[in-house]
Amino acid sequence: MTTMTLAKALNSGLRAAMELDPKVLVMGEDVGKLGGVFRVTDGLAKDFGEQRVLDTPLSESGIIGTAVGLAIRGFRPVCEIQFDGFVFPGFDQIVSQLAKVRFRSQGKVPMPVVVRIPFGGGIGAVEHHSESPESLFAHVAGLKVVACSNPDDAHWMIRQAIASDDPVIFFEPKRRYWEKGEVSETEPAPLFSSRVVRSGADVTVACYGPLVKTCLEAAAAAEAEGTDIEVIDLRSLSPLDLGPVFGSVRRTGRLVVVSEAPSEASVTSEVAARVQEECFHSLEAPVLRVTGFDTPYPPSKCEDDYLPDLDRVLDGVDRALGW
């Protein structure tokens, strides 16, 4: 086991994938000499050269379109989008080309492209730098969508995503980049799977990305009051692996789904609907959600009021227990 930050764990995962396969390329704005705005690609250009770590023009559409062409030619590109709100100029390429090539070719043309997107708020950034657009991508058939929450998952999930022959949208919780944790020597779990990160008997809380830590802190606070919360890290947002959630809800009878994204037509909506379909007779209360609000992300001075925090998670748990 090695202790490192989430950003460093991503760096080590990228490095391991590039050492294993010379067809793996990293490309994006300032990923080379600068090492990325969050320094996730720091040192890769020096060690692997400018032919494999490419500084691109400021064109997300160009980055994704080029990656599609490279994948058709047998490469495995990893694209970095500097900030979540910058991905939309490349949205057409992602939805119209990246998501469809493998199906269009009846599986004959793999599309092993990873699109890395730092997402979520909590860093005091300006507009377009604190979005949570994961539900948009989870809705697109042909894309896989995952979100890491800790250094161990960051290291192994990026390696697993690069090894996938399907396009993977890889969300990284930017406000957790500098938090440390242990990275194991072996893969902890398959890429497209959820995981129980804290066992409990009273209420199930399902979450992902930056809010896994928040929910674990809420569970620790609730334990002092005699409430036993089970926390599940969804990890994969498309496909959803809801087996552990179903099993948990059948025991606890209550579910609270937590996300920074707005609630309407979201990943939390899908989880709530699927649990209602599969576990209706086990539910002791409606499935509740704690999310960001259905507004554009606010100025940084207001983000503490916008983001779900420990108190809002505990309020959701209390409301579920109140039924």
Secondary structure, DSSP 8 states (H G I E B T S, - for coil): -EEEEHHHHHHHHHHHHHHH-TTEEEEETT-SSS--TTSTTTTHHHHH-TTTEEE--S-HHHHHHHHHHHHHTT-EEEEE-SSGGGSGGGHHHIIIIITTHHHHTTTSS----EEEEEE---S---TTSS---HHHHHTSTT-EEEE--SHHHHHHHHHHHHH-SS-EEEEEEGGGTT-EEEE-SS--S-TT--EEEE--SSEEEEE-TTHHHHHHHHHHHHHHTT--EEEEE--EEETB--HHHHHHHHHHS-EEEEEEEESTTSHHHHHHHHHHHHHGGG-SS--EEEEE-SS----GGGHHHHS--HHHHHHHHHHHHT-
